[in-house]
Amino acid sequence: MESLICYTSSHPFHCSRFSHGITFASRSRTKKHNHKKLQLPKNLRHRRHTEAPPDFHPPIHRVEDPDDCDEIDGSDSYDGNISWEPDEIEAISSLFQGRVPQKPGNLDRQRPLPLPLPHKIRPLGVPTPKKLIRTHVAVSRQPVSNQIYKNPSFLIGLAREIKSLPPDDNVSTVLNQWSRLLRKGSLSLTVRELGHMGLPGRALHVLCWAQNQPHLFPDDRTLASTVEVMARAHELKMPFELDKFLSLASQSVYEAVVRGFVRGGNTRLACRLLSAAKKSKRVLSPSVYAKVILELGKCPDKRMLALPLLEELARREDLVLSQQDCTAIMKVCTRLGKFDVVEALYDWVKESGRIPGVVMYTALIHSRFVEGRYRDAMAVVWEMEASNCPIDLPAYRVLMRLFVASNDVSRAGRYFAKLKECGFAPTYDIYRGVIGIFMASGRLAKCKEICREAEMAGFKMEMERMM
């Protein structure tokens, strides 16, 4: 720091530079000043606000070159207006406009489903076979005969043309023009359709025409269909020597004869053929036995004839039955009182990995209802509800009988309302059961309401007899 000394001198000084004779002297430290850096004063060392960041944005206003300014200043024709090009005006005006309005289009359109991912439809590393990719192309490139000989609409159309023929005309007038397009097995569907139309004679004529065509015969499928149609129409005569018939007939033809007799109601000949096959150690399909058992179970006098067939099916190791055949056998076993067979068949279906349908559930519920096991029957009802199985009218009839027998008023009322919501018309036994259970619970007003509803449906309900 510098120390300042003031003193008064008697010697004359230049007063123009120092007034009143006061002289300021200082101790000079020139050597130290040469080596010390210059510093800012204290009030500028620590600023309160930081400097503003540099402006990186270009200036919005128009920057003019000095040369242009000189030209503008020098020109006398400037009128104070800036001229804009049309492109510039359009670009600036687009900045102040909103979103470009879109066409409304189809407002009710549905979004397409997302495409399946490859790793979800098949494992990685497995190439896609060409047959799955170009199936439609392969079908379109097939000859016409390959597209027609197994087309159901074409084959059923042949049966309709044959039906429309005059009685004296031969079936060859229709079949000759399509002979080159047919293959073995094609006419089996035509023969079955003629059987449904009630024309077994025309079906036999079709078989006789096919026998004269070298490329269509021998054909077991057409022969089996014709034999089944003839047996169902009671126009097939059985030979007295069954052993010779067994040795000549193939498996499909033999089973077709049995099915034809069963559908025609001739269970005596059907059982005779089954016993002959058993003696000759010929193994028939289990579905044939199921159809014979179902037909025998319809007649109370012939139900006992179904027991040997049931025992024969039970001894089968390779038992293969459809769900429809299982349900048919369960119904017959319920009528015979063989409730253990019903439970065994139901367990066998569940163990095989198949999902029971509403008909099988109904057959099992009815079996347990007839046996008197109401709680076990209700367990099947809960299982059917959990599986979201749609219920038909026969199932509703069995369920209403179960609820009435178990005196379950709430569930009976709920299922009665659900039956009408599904669009089914309640039958007489359903009305009678619902009225009876509501009357037993003391809900007379509800009984009168259901009685009026039943009378409007055409049923005559007598309240006095029900009470």
C-alpha positions in Angstrom: 0.0 0.0 0.0 1.1 3.5 -0.6 1.4 6.0 2.2 0.6 9.5 1.4 2.3 12.4 3.3 1.2 16.0 3.3 3.6 18.8 4.3 4.1 22.5 3.8 7.2 23.7 2.1 8.8 27.2 2.1 10.3 26.7 -1.2 8.3 27.9 -4.2 6.5 25.3 -6.2 4.4 25.4 -9.3 1.0 26.3 -7.9 -0.7 25.7 -11.1 -0.4 22.0 -10.6 -0.7 21.9 -6.8 -3.1 24.4 -5.2 -2.6 26.0 -1.8 1.0 24.9 -1.6 0.0 21.4 -0.5 2.2 18.8 -2.1 1.4 15.1 -2.1 4.4 12.9 -2.1 4.5 9.2 -2.2 6.9 6.5 -1.7 7.5 5.0 -5.0 7.6 1.3 -5.3 8.2 1.0 -9.0 10.0 -2.2 -8.7 7.1 -3.9 -7.0 4.5 -2.5 -9.4 6.3 -3.9 -12.4 6.0 -7.5 -11.1 2.3 -7.3 -9.7 -0.7 -8.2 -12.0 -3.4 -5.7 -12.5 -6.6 -6.5 -10.6 -10.2 -5.4 -10.9 -11.7 -3.3 -8.2 -13.7 -5.1 -5.5 -17.1 -3.9 -6.8 -16.4 -5.6 -10.2 -14.7 -8.8 -9.0 -17.9 -10.7 -7.9 -20.8 -9.8 -10.1 -24.4 -10.3 -8.9 -25.8 -11.5 -12.2 -24.2 -13.7 -14.8 -23.7 -12.6 -18.3 -26.5 -13.3 -20.7 -25.9 -16.3 -23.0 -25.1 -15.5 -26.6 -28.0 -15.4 -28.9 -27.8 -18.4 -31.2 -31.0 -17.5 -33.1 -30.8 -15.6 -36.3 -32.4 -12.2 -36.4 -36.0 -12.2 -37.4 -36.0 -8.8 -39.0 -34.6 -8.4 -42.4 -30.8 -7.6 -42.5 -29.9 -5.3 -45.2 -26.5 -5.0 -46.8 -24.9 -1.5 -46.6 -24.7 -1.5 -50.4 -28.4 -2.2 -50.6 -29.1 0.7 -48.2 -27.0 3.0 -50.3 -29.0 2.0 -53.3 -32.3 2.4 -51.5 -31.2 5.8 -50.1 -30.0 6.9 -53.5 -33.2 5.9 -55.3 -36.1 8.4 -55.3 -38.7 5.8 -56.1 -39.1 4.2 -52.6 -42.7 4.5 -51.4 -42.3 2.8 -48.0 -44.0 -0.6 -48.9 -42.1 -4.0 -49.0 -43.0 -6.3 -51.9 -43.4 -10.0 -51.2 -43.3 -12.8 -53.6 -46.4 -15.1 -53.9 -44.4 -18.1 -52.6 -43.4 -16.2 -49.5 -46.9 -15.0 -48.8 -48.2 -18.6 -49.1 -45.5 -20.0 -46.8 -46.1 -17.3 -44.1 -49.9 -17.7 -44.3 -49.6 -21.5 -43.8 -47.9 -20.9 -40.5 -51.0 -19.3 -39.1 -53.5 -21.9 -40.4 -54.7 -24.8 -38.3 -54.6 -28.5 -39.1 -55.5 -29.4 -42.7 -59.0 -30.8 -42.6 -59.2 -34.5 -43.5 -62.0 -36.2 -45.3 -64.5 -38.0 -43.0 -64.4 -41.3 -44.8 -66.1 -44.4 -43.3 -66.7 -43.7 -39.6 -68.0 -47.2 -38.9 -65.0 -49.1 -40.3 -63.5 -51.8 -38.1 -59.8 -52.1 -37.5 -58.3 -55.2 -39.0 -56.8 -57.8 -36.6 -53.1 -57.7 -36.1 -51.1 -60.1 -38.1 -49.9 -63.2 -36.2 -46.3 -63.1 -35.2 -44.1 -65.9 -36.5 -42.8 -67.0 -33.1 -46.4 -67.5 -31.9 -47.8 -69.6 -34.7 -44.8 -71.9 -35.1 -41.4 -72.5 -33.5 -38.4 -70.8 -34.9 -36.3 -72.7 -37.3 -39.2 -74.6 -38.9 -39.6 -73.7 -42.5 -43.1 -73.1 -43.8 -44.2 -75.8 -46.2 -45.1 -74.8 -49.7 -48.4 -76.6 -49.6 -49.8 -74.2 -47.0 -48.6 -71.1 -48.9 -49.9 -72.0 -52.4 -52.9 -74.1 -51.6 -55.3 -71.9 -53.5 -53.0 -71.8 -56.5 -52.7 -75.5 -56.5 -56.5 -75.9 -56.4 -57.0 -73.5 -59.2 -54.5 -75.3 -61.4 -56.1 -78.7 -60.9 -58.1 -80.2 -63.7 -61.9 -79.8 -63.7 -62.4 -83.5 -62.9 -60.4 -83.2 -59.7 -62.6 -80.3 -58.6 -65.9 -81.9 -59.4 -65.8 -85.6 -58.6 -65.9 -85.0 -54.8 -67.9 -81.7 -54.8 -71.0 -82.3 -52.6 -73.1 -79.7 -54.3 -72.4 -81.3 -57.7 -73.1 -84.9 -56.5 -76.3 -83.8 -54.8 -77.3 -82.0 -58.0 -77.0 -85.3 -59.8 -79.4 -86.9 -57.4 -81.9 -84.1 -58.0 -81.6 -84.5 -61.8 -82.2 -88.2 -61.4 -85.2 -87.5 -59.3 -86.7 -85.2 -61.9 -86.5 -87.9 -64.6 -89.7 -89.5 -65.9 -90.2 -93.0 -64.4 -89.5 -94.7 -67.7 -86.2 -92.9 -68.4 -82.9 -94.5 -67.4 -80.4 -92.9 -65.1 -77.8 -93.2 -67.9 -79.3 -90.1 -69.6 -78.0 -88.0 -66.7 -74.8 -89.9 -65.7 -73.4 -90.5 -69.2 -72.6 -86.8 -69.8 -70.6 -86.7 -66.5 -69.0 -90.1 -66.7 -65.5 -88.9 -67.6 -65.5 -86.5 -64.6 -66.4 -89.1 -62.0 -64.1 -91.2 -59.9 -64.4 -94.2 -57.6 -66.5 -93.4 -54.5 -68.1 -90.3 -56.1 -71.5 -91.8 -56.5 -71.8 -92.9 -52.9 -73.1 -89.5 -51.9 -75.5 -89.5 -54.8 -76.8 -92.9 -53.7 -77.3 -91.7 -50.1 -79.1 -88.6 -51.2 -81.5 -90.7 -53.3 -82.1 -92.8 -50.2 -83.0 -89.7 -48.3 -85.4 -88.7 -51.1 -87.2 -92.1 -50.8 -85.9 -93.5 -54.1 -84.1 -96.8 -53.3 -84.9 -98.1 -56.8 -83.1 -95.2 -58.4 -80.1 -95.8 -56.1 -80.0 -99.4 -57.3 -80.1 -98.2 -60.9 -77.1 -95.9 -60.2 -75.2 -98.9 -58.8 -76.0 -101.0 -61.9 -74.9 -98.2 -64.2 -71.6 -97.9 -62.3 -70.9 -101.6 -62.7 -70.7 -101.1 -66.4 -68.1 -98.4 -66.1 -64.6 -99.8 -65.8 -63.1 -96.7 -64.1 -65.9 -96.6 -61.5 -66.2 -100.2 -60.4 -65.4 -102.2 -58.2 -66.2 -99.6 -55.5 -67.0 -100.6 -51.9 -68.2 -97.2 -50.9 -70.9 -97.0 -53.6 -71.8 -100.6 -52.9 -72.0 -100.0 -49.1 -74.2 -96.9 -49.6 -76.6 -98.8 -51.9 -76.9 -101.8 -49.6 -77.6 -99.5 -46.6 -80.3 -97.6 -48.5 -81.9 -100.9 -49.6 -81.8 -102.3 -46.1 -83.3 -99.2 -44.6 -86.1 -99.3 -47.2 -86.8 -103.0 -46.3 -86.0 -104.0 -49.9 -82.9 -106.0 -49.2 -83.3 -109.8 -48.8 -80.9 -111.6 -46.7 -79.5 -114.9 -47.9 -80.1 -118.0 -45.8 -76.4 -118.9 -45.8 -74.9 -116.1 -43.7 -71.5 -117.8 -43.6 -71.2 -117.4 -47.4 -72.3 -113.8 -47.1 -69.7 -113.1 -44.4 -66.9 -114.5 -46.5 -67.9 -112.5 -49.6 -68.8 -109.2 -48.0 -66.1 -106.7 -47.0 -66.0 -105.0 -43.6 -67.6 -101.7 -44.9 -70.4 -103.5 -46.7 -71.2 -105.8 -43.7 -71.4 -102.8 -41.3 -73.5 -100.9 -43.9 -76.0 -103.7 -43.9 -76.2 -103.7 -40.1 -76.7 -99.9 -40.0 -79.3 -100.1 -42.7 -81.3 -102.7 -40.7 -81.0 -100.6 -37.6 -82.2 -97.5 -39.3 -85.1 -99.4 -40.8 -86.1 -100.7 -37.4 -85.3 -104.3 -38.1 -83.3 -105.0 -34.9 -83.9 -108.8 -35.2 -81.8 -109.1 -38.4 -79.2 -106.6 -37.0 -78.7 -108.8 -33.9 -78.5 -111.8 -36.1 -75.7 -110.3 -38.2 -73.9 -109.3 -35.0 -74.0 -112.8 -33.6 -72.9 -114.3 -36.9 -69.9 -111.9 -36.9 -69.1 -112.9 -33.3 -69.1 -116.6 -34.3 -66.8 -116.0 -37.3 -64.5 -113.8 -35.1 -65.1 -110.8 -37.2 -64.5 -107.6 -35.3 -67.0 -104.8 -36.2 -66.8 -101.1 -35.3 -68.0 -100.1 -31.8 -70.2 -97.5 -33.4 -72.3 -100.3 -35.0 -72.8 -101.8 -31.6 -73.8 -98.4 -30.2 -76.4 -97.9 -32.8 -77.9 -101.4 -32.2 -77.9 -100.8 -28.4 -79.7 -97.4 -28.9 -82.4 -99.0 -31.1 -82.9 -101.8 -28.7 -83.2 -99.4 -25.8 -86.1 -97.5 -27.4 -88.4 -100.6 -27.0 -89.1 -101.7 -23.4 -89.5 -105.3 -24.5 -86.1 -105.5 -26.2 -84.0 -103.6 -23.6 -82.7 -106.8 -22.1 -81.2 -107.8 -25.5 -78.8 -104.9 -25.1 -77.0 -106.3 -22.1 -74.9 -108.9 -24.0 -73.9 -106.2 -26.4 -72.8 -104.0 -23.5 -70.8 -106.8 -22.1 -69.1 -107.4 -25.4 -68.2 -103.7 -25.7 -66.8 -103.8 -22.1 -64.4 -106.5 -23.1 -63.0 -104.4 -26.0 -59.5 -103.1 -25.3 -59.3 -100.7 -28.3 -62.7 -99.1 -27.6 -63.2 -96.1 -29.9 -66.5 -94.3 -29.5 -67.7 -90.9 -30.5 -69.3 -88.6 -28.0 -72.7 -89.2 -29.7 -72.3 -93.0 -29.3 -71.3 -92.7 -25.7 -74.4 -90.5 -25.0 -76.6 -93.1 -26.7 -75.2 -95.9 -24.5 -75.6 -93.8 -21.4 -79.3 -93.2 -22.1 -79.9 -96.9 -22.5 -78.0 -97.8 -19.4 -80.0 -95.3 -17.4 -83.2 -97.1 -18.6 -81.7 -100.4 -17.7 -80.6 -99.2 -14.2 -76.9 -99.6 -15.1 -75.8 -96.4 -13.4 -72.2 -97.6 -12.9 -71.8 -98.0 -16.6 -73.0 -94.4 -17.1 -70.4 -93.1 -14.6 -67.7 -95.2 -16.2 -68.4 -93.9 -19.7 -68.4 -90.3 -18.4 -65.1 -90.8 -16.7 -63.6 -92.5 -19.8 -64.6 -89.5 -21.9 -63.1 -87.0 -19.4 -59.8 -89.1 -19.2 -59.5 -89.2 -23.0 -59.2 -85.4 -23.0 -62.5 -84.6 -24.7 -64.9 -81.9 -23.4 -68.4 -83.2 -22.7 -71.3 -81.5 -24.5 -74.7 -80.5 -23.3 -76.2 -83.8 -24.3 -73.7 -85.8 -22.3 -74.1 -83.5 -19.3 -77.9 -83.9 -19.6 -77.6 -87.7 -19.7 -75.4 -87.8 -16.6 -77.7 -85.4 -14.7 -80.8 -87.5 -15.7 -79.0 -90.7 -14.6 -78.2 -89.3 -11.1 -81.7 -87.9 -10.9 -83.3 -91.3 -11.6 -80.9 -92.9 -9.1 -81.9 -90.3 -6.5 -78.5 -88.6 -6.1 -79.7 -85.0 -6.2 -76.6 -83.5 -4.6 -74.3 -85.3 -7.1 -76.6 -84.2 -9.9 -76.3 -80.6 -8.7 -72.5 -80.9 -8.8 -72.8 -81.8 -12.6 -75.0 -78.7 -13.0 -72.3 -76.5 -11.4 -69.7 -78.1 -13.6 -71.8 -77.4 -16.7 -72.3 -73.8 -15.6 -68.5 -73.4 -15.1 -67.8 -74.7 -18.6 -70.1 -72.1 -20.2 -71.9 -74.9 -22.0 -75.0 -73.6 -23.9 -78.2 -75.3 -22.7 -80.9 -76.6 -25.0 -84.6 -77.2 -24.3 -84.2 -80.9 -23.3 -81.5 -80.0 -20.8 -83.8 -77.3 -19.3 -86.6 -79.9 -18.9 -84.2 -82.2 -17.0 -82.9 -79.4 -14.9 -86.4 -78.2 -13.9 -87.3 -81.7 -12.8 -84.2 -81.8 -10.7 -84.9 -78.4 -9.1 -88.5 -79.4 -8.3 -87.4 -82.7 -6.8 -84.7 -81.0 -4.7 -87.2 -78.2 -3.7 -84.7 -75.5 -4.9 -87.2 -72.6 -5.4 -84.6 -69.9 -6.2 -82.7 -71.9 -8.8 -86.0 -73.1 -10.4 -87.2 -69.5 -10.8 -83.9 -68.3 -12.1 -83.6 -71.1 -14.7 -87.3 -70.6 -15.7 -86.6 -66.9 -16.5 -83.3 -67.8 -18.2 -85.2 -70.4 -20.4 -87.5 -67.7 -21.7 -84.7 -65.2 -22.2 -82.9 -67.7 -24.5 -86.1 -67.8 -26.7 -87.3 -71.3 -25.7 -91.0 -71.9 -25.2 -91.7 -73.8 -21.9 -93.4 -77.1 -22.3 -96.3 -78.4 -20.2 -94.2 -80.4 -17.8 -92.0 -77.3 -17.1 -95.1 -75.1 -16.4 -96.5 -77.8 -14.2 -93.3 -78.3 -12.2 -92.7 -74.5 -11.7 -96.3 -73.9 -10.6 -96.0 -76.9 -8.2 -92.8 -75.7 -6.5 -94.1 -72.1 -6.2 -97.3 -73.3 -4.7 -95.5 -75.5 -2.2 -93.5 -72.4 -1.1 -96.7 -70.4 -0.7 -96.2 -67.9 -3.5 -99.8 -68.0 -4.9 -99.6 -64.7 -6.8 -96.6 -66.1 -8.7 -98.5 -69.3 -9.4 -101.5 -67.3 -10.8 -99.2 -65.3 -13.0 -97.5 -68.4 -14.5 -101.0 -70.0 -15.0 -102.1 -67.1 -17.0 -98.9 -67.3 -19.1 -99.4 -71.0 -19.7 -103.0 -70.5 -20.8 -101.9 -67.8 -23.2 -99.4 -70.4 -24.6 -102.3 -72.8 -25.2 -102.0 -75.1 -22.1 -104.9 -75.7 -19.7 -103.7 -75.6 -16.1 -106.0 -76.5 -13.3 -105.0 -74.9 -10.0 -107.5 -77.0 -7.9 -105.9 -80.3 -8.9 -102.4 -79.0 -8.3 -103.3 -77.9 -4.8 
